[in-house]
Amino acid sequence: MTAFEGYPRLLGDVGATNARWVWQAAPSPTLPAPRTYRCDDFASIEALIDRCLADEAGAHPRSVAFGIATPVDGDQVAMTNRDWNFSIAGLQARLGAERCLVLNDFAALAAGLPGLRDADLRHLGGGPARAGAPRVVLGPGSGLGVAALVTADGGRETVVEGEGGHATLAPGDAREDALLARLRDTFGHVSAERALSGPGLVNLYRALCSLDGRMPDARTPAEVTARAQAGTDAACVEAMQHFTGLLGSVAGNLALAFGARAGVYLGGGIVPRLGSAFDALMFRARFEAKGRFAGYLQRIPTYLITAPAPALDGIARALDRR
């Protein structure tokens, strides 16, 4: 199959909270604006796709491809943060499609990195990107996604996907030691995702309230964010500071692990919505705070992805190449 076959096609980016879908009738340099659906409104991925196709007047796709917020290893897919599971082959047969490609959502986002323009990015510090070096993308949403894009022999770019969001989270000082100890009391294993996600922001806030002997009364990430932005709740302000700092620390760890001298990119649904509550200077300071390798990290650029639906472009690119 070449890049110009398999149309019309349905392209999706499925998170635990929202799903975005695009109907692409024919090859085009840019994708149409996506439709957005709340995953809570559907009992299954099949029901969600049925609704998408109904909204396209019952159109029939030759190809279906989507990223989804869970590991994809074989035919059976079960979401980590939502009670959905399905067979890729069964979904393809149900839709009567010639192809059905399903990727981890951050693998799709990594595949889309080459298509990002300067206007799609906000530079958060560091030097120029080194051509041909690895790139890393991570981002908090309902969970914490991580992937990388590396250049293999012959210049072909290859996505490296994994579950870095479930790696153990390390504290940076005594206050974070105490904070993560409270999270450990609740969860046992404290992964990066337990703090660096929408639910994780609330976890941080509640743990801080527990440390300070007060009852928590903010229940959602939006409430914590609003109070942090307004400066009306000290625990919310501190939760956001730890969120920013820990995200920088994890991003620095990934930059070291991959040698990501072409850049580290922040995606996901949370950071772009934080506005002034996200402290880019604190993020960058913790990104670089790696002792003897601080100088190495000072040269690595970090970016916030501001494009509205970059994973959809990545899915389109992946479908073209497979």
Steps between C-alpha positions, in 0.01 A plus 500: 500500500632845409429825679221573250293184547252398763263796476257594636637443846403565860777627727472523878675600821332323793583603855337388820293820516454629144533360150565699183416364156557621146340377179754530217330446165811544284869591534556857615791697651299580814236305686145628551403630842428206732175417671540456878303248705482436876596140566259484797216520247586160349512147637768378259738601223257338254216724617725804470603415144138428404412850615791650302385328182139599561617861528664453160163397351573130533821517296705182455878527553750292306757564775464565872792610717514642849723553798369388836614569856622153591771253398435331166666159482322255276139472397327548836496855636384594852510863612690580820276779630165400346305174495521449123651201324484375143662289231668691218418224250143483628461877468634492146259221404208680664573816300577315177820703468801397295739618773473569871807648668502556876793664680573624847391865507847635577654281231260681265607835645867412453431405138357849448802692635662549155188683380501761776582857391651778708147641541392170660759524778587718798869492581561435871877539505819333389710526188436404140382150411770268371397359162469123491503457879216333690190691606279424801137594556315470828182646634251484784132445428283233658832318532861579409608405148860458385657412164810578296592548136842380390677501165609154393762401243409639161326802650167331569330641807370237739262539792603343831195447718484396862327561830736749659212661686497196731868526596567577866488868589796644693484799738730798463511628859378431854154647439452273199629207708214558742251563221582179315493308827134602537431385143679173576269447798207528258627322188792282606704564187527868412540522125555825316138479382372505860615864521537613138151471357162660555419261786863534611464874553211428737711229668775755564253749643340245733838373619608856579179560694571184697854614578372837617214360707211649303202351323513515118204667332613525136384187321599538134812602304309806375425613855862456610621688192255788543597548864869481415460762226304728735746445785209448741601159637856436620468122458386540138786740428751258650345202320552680170859582591575134572316397184716734292823404673444125490402521132829677430691237694337211313558678167869538588524132587356409159736740322793325666362151434450562127774754436218720368718781364242578231259607772248402764137585418208542739164381368183374663192689604603642837795738460350720223198563724703602805587842363696712746474228766763300306838643596722451196806627688448247780443223244823587326698533823397151612560367148864609526553408867697180435828566680802434281281487187335837548713644219394220266134573567540878475563454127192283436193698385160449658171591331132517582288372211225754432352342184136400561513131399858393419441129562254487210772613262723231648234235442466611139877479453514156662218373277683630194817314594363161608 
